[in-house]
Every structure is written in structure tokens, then in C-alpha cells.
Amino acid sequence: MYKVDHIMIESSNPKETVNALVEKMNLPIAWDLIETENYKSMGINFGDINFEFIDFKKRFGKENKSYKGFSGIAFRIDGEIEEALTTLQEQNLKYKIAEETKNYTTITIEEDNVFPTMFLVKYHFDINPWHLKLKEDFKSCNGGKFKIDKFISINLDKQEKVLDKFENVKIKEKNSSIVFSSNDHKSEPIILRELIENLEIVLL
């Protein structure tokens, strides 16, 4: 099964957006601002997964293509890229190797038919030390202001073609939401709106 690695949120100013959200939620930064010829990106550590805020110049190889708010879900490839491509071919899904760099390769899936964009990411370096640091940082902040614990699911607000190989992605007739458990137990779920365009953060 492919596990969610990070969700992608498009912003015209990733650094400003990240800093504002970090202040509101008291969560650690996952990575500082990165600038390449294709995008600017900065990340927030939500424990099991990261939120990437990104401003594209070229979106998965396409110029003049961008959105606002929640626009993508990345799933990590732990095995070989060839195995992932074979799986996509067997399920008759269209895919494209969107970006190849020294550090990672991304592969979009049914990019013209599915939104938010679903894509696979294969890291070409040992990510274990980085993930260990992320876990330590998240533990140190005790889940932030809302005592976030575990990532549970991403719920999409309309029917999409979703691979059975993707963990924790559900279809519900409601606003798109990302669900976490919280150590700050409440009788009713906490729903955080207006932090991210077109995405609710739900804490159970």
C-alpha cells in the first residue's frame, strides 16, 4: 500500500503562509524555504505527514498552471519505481513522470482527470534521519496547540478514481478534509476552517 507522504497546498507566498500557520498551531517547520527554477516550497510538520506550501512556476512540467489551496496528495514509493509503474499499467491508469531530480522523482496519476492531483514520490536518498528528526520535533511540541496525535485519513469531497493501493484516502459527500486524532479529548470533533483554502482540518 502507498502511504500518504505529504499534502500539497498552493500559495503565492509559501514562507508567509507557513509562518502564519506555525504561529496559529504551534507546530514545527518540516523544511525551510526551498527555491528552484520550477517552484518555491516550505513545509510544516504534522507528525505522521507534512503539509507542503508551494508556489509553482512550472507545475509538474506544465507552465502557467496553478491553483489555490489544497491541490495535491503525495504518496511515497518505498520500493522500485519500475514496480510502481507496473502497478499503474495493470490498472489502466494514465501516468506521467513529472519531475526527475537528484533527490526525488514524482509521477502524476490521471492528472487530467483527477483533482486534487494524486502523485507518487520516490526519494533517492536515505530519508530515515530526516524522518527521525521530524518525529523528535513533533514530540517536543506535544502536538502543537491542538495536541495533534495521529493522521487518520484524507476525505475528498467528490467521486474520484482512487487506487486501492492508496491508504487512508476516502470519498465522502462533504468538504475535503484531513482528519487527525488529538490527545486533547473533546466530546465533539474540532473542525478548523479558513486556515487552508478548500480544506478542513478535523481533530477527533
BALOBA-1460 file (C-alpha; in Angstrom, 3 decimals):
// residues 204
<rec num="1" residu="m" x="0.000" y="0.000" z="0.000"/>
<rec num="2" residu="y" x="1.168" y="3.526" z="-0.778"/>
<rec num="3" residu="k" x="1.111" y="5.736" z="2.311"/>
<rec num="4" residu="v" x="0.437" y="9.445" z="2.260"/>
<rec num="5" residu="d" x="3.765" y="11.263" z="2.423"/>
<rec num="6" residu="h" x="2.536" y="14.855" z="2.315"/>
<rec num="7" residu="i" x="-0.298" y="17.016" z="1.124"/>
<rec num="8" residu="m" x="0.289" y="19.929" z="-1.206"/>
<rec num="9" residu="i" x="-1.198" y="23.394" z="-0.741"/>
<rec num="10" residu="e" x="-0.569" y="26.075" z="-3.339"/>
<rec num="11" residu="s" x="0.214" y="29.560" z="-2.040"/>
<rec num="12" residu="s" x="1.604" y="32.678" z="-3.693"/>
<rec num="13" residu="n" x="3.850" y="33.194" z="-0.664"/>
<rec num="14" residu="p" x="4.769" y="29.854" z="0.974"/>
<rec num="15" residu="k" x="7.026" y="31.351" z="3.643"/>
<rec num="16" residu="e" x="4.453" y="33.882" z="4.829"/>
<rec num="17" residu="t" x="1.681" y="31.278" z="4.826"/>
<rec num="18" residu="v" x="3.763" y="28.709" z="6.694"/>
<rec num="19" residu="n" x="4.904" y="31.177" z="9.338"/>
<rec num="20" residu="a" x="1.317" y="32.299" z="9.956"/>
<rec num="21" residu="l" x="0.073" y="28.722" z="10.304"/>
<rec num="22" residu="v" x="3.003" y="27.722" z="12.522"/>
<rec num="23" residu="e" x="2.142" y="30.613" z="14.829"/>
<rec num="24" residu="k" x="-1.550" y="29.655" z="14.951"/>
<rec num="25" residu="m" x="-0.949" y="25.944" z="15.556"/>
<rec num="26" residu="n" x="2.426" y="25.938" z="17.323"/>
<rec num="27" residu="l" x="3.775" y="23.206" z="15.048"/>
<rec num="28" residu="p" x="7.376" y="22.785" z="13.856"/>
<rec num="29" residu="i" x="8.674" y="23.546" z="10.394"/>
<rec num="30" residu="a" x="9.377" y="20.413" z="8.326"/>
<rec num="31" residu="w" x="11.770" y="22.157" z="5.933"/>
<rec num="32" residu="d" x="12.803" y="25.737" z="5.345"/>
<rec num="33" residu="l" x="12.051" y="27.601" z="2.151"/>
<rec num="34" residu="i" x="13.425" y="25.860" z="-0.948"/>
<rec num="35" residu="e" x="13.661" y="27.751" z="-4.223"/>
<rec num="36" residu="t" x="14.234" y="26.017" z="-7.570"/>
<rec num="37" residu="e" x="13.656" y="27.067" z="-11.169"/>
<rec num="38" residu="n" x="10.224" y="25.401" z="-11.028"/>
<rec num="39" residu="y" x="8.842" y="26.339" z="-7.596"/>
<rec num="40" residu="k" x="9.231" y="27.745" z="-4.086"/>
<rec num="41" residu="s" x="8.325" y="25.332" z="-1.281"/>
<rec num="42" residu="m" x="8.209" y="25.220" z="2.514"/>
<rec num="43" residu="g" x="6.816" y="22.562" z="4.855"/>
<rec num="44" residu="i" x="5.038" y="22.166" z="8.201"/>
<rec num="45" residu="n" x="5.414" y="19.047" z="10.331"/>
<rec num="46" residu="f" x="2.050" y="17.496" z="11.267"/>
<rec num="47" residu="g" x="3.592" y="14.385" z="12.767"/>
<rec num="48" residu="d" x="2.821" y="11.406" z="10.536"/>
<rec num="49" residu="i" x="2.677" y="13.591" z="7.423"/>
<rec num="50" residu="n" x="3.832" y="17.019" z="6.266"/>
<rec num="51" residu="f" x="1.975" y="19.907" z="4.673"/>
<rec num="52" residu="e" x="3.855" y="21.423" z="1.743"/>
<rec num="53" residu="f" x="3.060" y="25.011" z="0.782"/>
<rec num="54" residu="i" x="4.230" y="25.639" z="-2.752"/>
<rec num="55" residu="d" x="4.276" y="28.359" z="-5.392"/>
<rec num="56" residu="f" x="4.762" y="26.876" z="-8.863"/>
<rec num="57" residu="k" x="6.464" y="28.415" z="-11.857"/>
<rec num="58" residu="k" x="6.124" y="25.081" z="-13.620"/>
<rec num="59" residu="r" x="3.607" y="22.614" z="-12.121"/>
<rec num="60" residu="f" x="4.685" y="19.016" z="-12.773"/>
<rec num="61" residu="g" x="6.297" y="20.095" z="-16.018"/>
<rec num="62" residu="k" x="3.467" y="22.407" z="-17.130"/>
<rec num="63" residu="e" x="3.856" y="26.178" z="-17.272"/>
<rec num="64" residu="n" x="1.058" y="28.635" z="-16.466"/>
<rec num="65" residu="k" x="-0.733" y="26.003" z="-14.395"/>
<rec num="66" residu="s" x="-1.517" y="26.682" z="-10.752"/>
<rec num="67" residu="y" x="-4.309" y="26.546" z="-8.188"/>
<rec num="68" residu="k" x="-5.091" y="27.997" z="-4.786"/>
<rec num="69" residu="g" x="-5.229" y="25.998" z="-1.591"/>
<rec num="70" residu="f" x="-5.285" y="22.208" z="-1.237"/>
<rec num="71" residu="s" x="-4.307" y="20.807" z="-4.629"/>
<rec num="72" residu="g" x="-2.371" y="17.573" z="-4.261"/>
<rec num="73" residu="i" x="-1.699" y="14.367" z="-2.350"/>
<rec num="74" residu="a" x="1.746" y="12.742" z="-2.475"/>
<rec num="75" residu="f" x="2.221" y="9.027" z="-1.807"/>
<rec num="76" residu="r" x="5.677" y="7.650" z="-1.096"/>
<rec num="77" residu="i" x="7.216" y="4.831" z="-3.134"/>
<rec num="78" residu="d" x="9.299" y="2.652" z="-0.822"/>
<rec num="79" residu="g" x="10.162" y="0.061" z="-3.463"/>
<rec num="80" residu="e" x="11.441" y="0.485" z="-7.001"/>
<rec num="81" residu="i" x="9.895" y="2.951" z="-9.438"/>
<rec num="82" residu="e" x="9.513" y="0.210" z="-12.047"/>
<rec num="83" residu="e" x="7.240" y="-1.755" z="-9.682"/>
<rec num="84" residu="a" x="5.025" y="1.306" z="-9.172"/>
<rec num="85" residu="l" x="4.760" y="1.902" z="-12.920"/>
<rec num="86" residu="t" x="3.802" y="-1.729" z="-13.484"/>
<rec num="87" residu="t" x="1.012" y="-1.387" z="-10.928"/>
<rec num="88" residu="l" x="-0.342" y="1.708" z="-12.686"/>
<rec num="89" residu="q" x="-0.190" y="-0.027" z="-16.068"/>
<rec num="90" residu="e" x="-2.041" y="-3.084" z="-14.722"/>
<rec num="91" residu="q" x="-4.855" y="-0.824" z="-13.510"/>
<rec num="92" residu="n" x="-5.007" y="1.043" z="-16.842"/>
<rec num="93" residu="l" x="-4.234" y="4.352" z="-15.184"/>
<rec num="94" residu="k" x="-2.557" y="7.140" z="-17.086"/>
<rec num="95" residu="y" x="0.626" y="8.406" z="-15.508"/>
<rec num="96" residu="k" x="3.476" y="10.758" z="-16.255"/>
<rec num="97" residu="i" x="6.968" y="11.031" z="-14.836"/>
<rec num="98" residu="a" x="6.567" y="14.679" z="-13.942"/>
<rec num="99" residu="e" x="9.904" y="15.610" z="-12.421"/>
<rec num="100" residu="e" x="13.238" y="13.862" z="-12.006"/>
<rec num="101" residu="t" x="15.904" y="15.393" z="-9.787"/>
<rec num="102" residu="k" x="18.906" y="14.164" z="-7.859"/>
<rec num="103" residu="n" x="16.815" y="13.870" z="-4.687"/>
<rec num="104" residu="y" x="13.435" y="12.619" z="-5.927"/>
<rec num="105" residu="t" x="11.189" y="11.569" z="-8.808"/>
<rec num="106" residu="t" x="7.483" y="12.420" z="-8.995"/>
<rec num="107" residu="i" x="4.846" y="10.558" z="-11.022"/>
<rec num="108" residu="t" x="1.389" y="12.062" z="-11.552"/>
<rec num="109" residu="i" x="-1.637" y="9.769" z="-11.869"/>
<rec num="110" residu="e" x="-4.624" y="10.601" z="-14.100"/>
<rec num="111" residu="e" x="-3.500" y="14.210" z="-13.876"/>
<rec num="112" residu="d" x="-6.085" y="15.477" z="-16.389"/>
<rec num="113" residu="n" x="-8.981" y="13.598" z="-14.782"/>
<rec num="114" residu="v" x="-8.389" y="13.678" z="-11.021"/>
<rec num="115" residu="f" x="-8.137" y="16.638" z="-8.665"/>
<rec num="116" residu="p" x="-6.547" y="17.174" z="-6.171"/>
<rec num="117" residu="t" x="-3.567" y="15.866" z="-8.132"/>
<rec num="118" residu="m" x="-2.513" y="12.440" z="-6.919"/>
<rec num="119" residu="f" x="1.150" y="11.671" z="-7.381"/>
<rec num="120" residu="l" x="3.851" y="9.272" z="-6.278"/>
<rec num="121" residu="v" x="7.192" y="10.424" z="-4.940"/>
<rec num="122" residu="k" x="10.354" y="8.342" z="-4.821"/>
<rec num="123" residu="y" x="13.182" y="9.738" z="-2.700"/>
<rec num="124" residu="h" x="16.708" y="8.987" z="-3.888"/>
<rec num="125" residu="f" x="18.385" y="9.455" z="-0.520"/>
<rec num="126" residu="d" x="18.093" y="7.917" z="2.932"/>
<rec num="127" residu="i" x="15.069" y="9.698" z="4.433"/>
<rec num="128" residu="n" x="15.285" y="7.916" z="7.802"/>
<rec num="129" residu="p" x="17.478" y="10.526" z="9.585"/>
<rec num="130" residu="w" x="15.172" y="13.314" z="8.399"/>
<rec num="131" residu="h" x="12.046" y="11.417" z="9.488"/>
<rec num="132" residu="l" x="13.630" y="10.733" z="12.867"/>
<rec num="133" residu="k" x="14.273" y="14.456" z="13.333"/>
<rec num="134" residu="l" x="10.678" y="15.255" z="12.297"/>
<rec num="135" residu="k" x="9.355" y="12.810" z="14.902"/>
<rec num="136" residu="e" x="11.562" y="14.332" z="17.600"/>
<rec num="137" residu="d" x="10.493" y="17.870" z="16.675"/>
<rec num="138" residu="f" x="6.804" y="16.910" z="16.713"/>
<rec num="139" residu="k" x="7.170" y="15.118" z="20.053"/>
<rec num="140" residu="s" x="8.910" y="18.175" z="21.518"/>
<rec num="141" residu="c" x="5.983" y="20.438" z="20.623"/>
<rec num="142" residu="n" x="3.496" y="17.905" z="22.056"/>
<rec num="143" residu="g" x="1.280" y="18.041" z="19.003"/>
<rec num="144" residu="g" x="1.048" y="21.803" z="18.969"/>
<rec num="145" residu="k" x="-1.814" y="23.976" z="20.180"/>
<rec num="146" residu="f" x="-4.433" y="21.308" z="19.427"/>
<rec num="147" residu="k" x="-2.447" y="18.295" z="20.729"/>
<rec num="148" residu="i" x="-2.467" y="16.536" z="17.348"/>
<rec num="149" residu="d" x="-1.636" y="12.852" z="17.619"/>
<rec num="150" residu="k" x="-2.121" y="10.551" z="14.624"/>
<rec num="151" residu="f" x="-3.068" y="11.116" z="10.995"/>
<rec num="152" residu="i" x="-6.275" y="9.185" z="10.251"/>
<rec num="153" residu="s" x="-7.486" y="9.951" z="6.722"/>
<rec num="154" residu="i" x="-7.958" y="12.365" z="3.871"/>
<rec num="155" residu="n" x="-11.573" y="12.691" z="2.773"/>
<rec num="156" residu="l" x="-12.248" y="14.030" z="-0.721"/>
<rec num="157" residu="d" x="-15.430" y="15.938" z="-1.484"/>
<rec num="158" residu="k" x="-16.311" y="14.244" z="-4.779"/>
<rec num="159" residu="q" x="-16.010" y="10.897" z="-6.502"/>
<rec num="160" residu="e" x="-12.577" y="10.310" z="-7.992"/>
<rec num="161" residu="k" x="-10.766" y="7.304" z="-9.399"/>
<rec num="162" residu="v" x="-8.742" y="6.243" z="-6.366"/>
<rec num="163" residu="l" x="-6.346" y="3.308" z="-6.357"/>
<rec num="164" residu="d" x="-6.934" y="0.504" z="-3.890"/>
<rec num="165" residu="k" x="-3.201" y="0.744" z="-3.303"/>
<rec num="166" residu="f" x="-3.615" y="4.125" z="-1.588"/>
<rec num="167" residu="e" x="-4.045" y="4.062" z="2.169"/>
<rec num="168" residu="n" x="-6.268" y="6.437" z="4.146"/>
<rec num="169" residu="v" x="-7.997" y="8.154" z="1.218"/>
<rec num="170" residu="k" x="-11.792" y="8.161" z="1.394"/>
<rec num="171" residu="i" x="-14.667" y="9.566" z="-0.646"/>
<rec num="172" residu="k" x="-17.328" y="11.460" z="1.286"/>
<rec num="173" residu="e" x="-20.019" y="13.882" z="0.191"/>
<rec num="174" residu="k" x="-18.667" y="16.778" z="2.197"/>
<rec num="175" residu="n" x="-15.904" y="19.328" z="2.076"/>
<rec num="176" residu="s" x="-12.414" y="17.968" z="1.564"/>
<rec num="177" residu="s" x="-10.920" y="17.311" z="4.970"/>
<rec num="178" residu="i" x="-7.850" y="15.874" z="6.613"/>
<rec num="179" residu="v" x="-8.522" y="14.041" z="9.862"/>
<rec num="180" residu="f" x="-6.211" y="13.636" z="12.856"/>
<rec num="181" residu="s" x="-6.740" y="12.216" z="16.307"/>
<rec num="182" residu="s" x="-5.991" y="14.564" z="19.190"/>
<rec num="183" residu="n" x="-4.734" y="13.982" z="22.721"/>
<rec num="184" residu="d" x="-6.920" y="16.894" z="23.839"/>
<rec num="185" residu="h" x="-10.100" y="14.827" z="24.029"/>
<rec num="186" residu="k" x="-13.357" y="16.639" z="23.354"/>
<rec num="187" residu="s" x="-16.946" y="15.399" z="23.185"/>
<rec num="188" residu="e" x="-17.281" y="16.829" z="19.657"/>
<rec num="189" residu="p" x="-14.730" y="16.947" z="16.839"/>
<rec num="190" residu="i" x="-12.844" y="20.208" z="16.390"/>
<rec num="191" residu="i" x="-13.121" y="21.464" z="12.807"/>
<rec num="192" residu="l" x="-10.615" y="24.091" z="11.755"/>
<rec num="193" residu="r" x="-11.740" y="26.053" z="8.723"/>
<rec num="194" residu="e" x="-10.255" y="29.035" z="6.916"/>
<rec num="195" residu="l" x="-6.691" y="28.012" z="7.758"/>
<rec num="196" residu="i" x="-6.262" y="26.449" z="4.318"/>
<rec num="197" residu="e" x="-8.388" y="27.199" z="1.288"/>
<rec num="198" residu="n" x="-10.775" y="24.326" z="0.388"/>
<rec num="199" residu="l" x="-9.541" y="22.028" z="3.167"/>
<rec num="200" residu="e" x="-10.890" y="21.415" z="6.670"/>
<rec num="201" residu="i" x="-8.646" y="20.094" z="9.444"/>
<rec num="202" residu="v" x="-10.701" y="17.770" z="11.668"/>
<rec num="203" residu="l" x="-9.470" y="16.754" z="15.119"/>
<rec num="204" residu="l" x="-11.131" y="13.803" z="16.836"/>
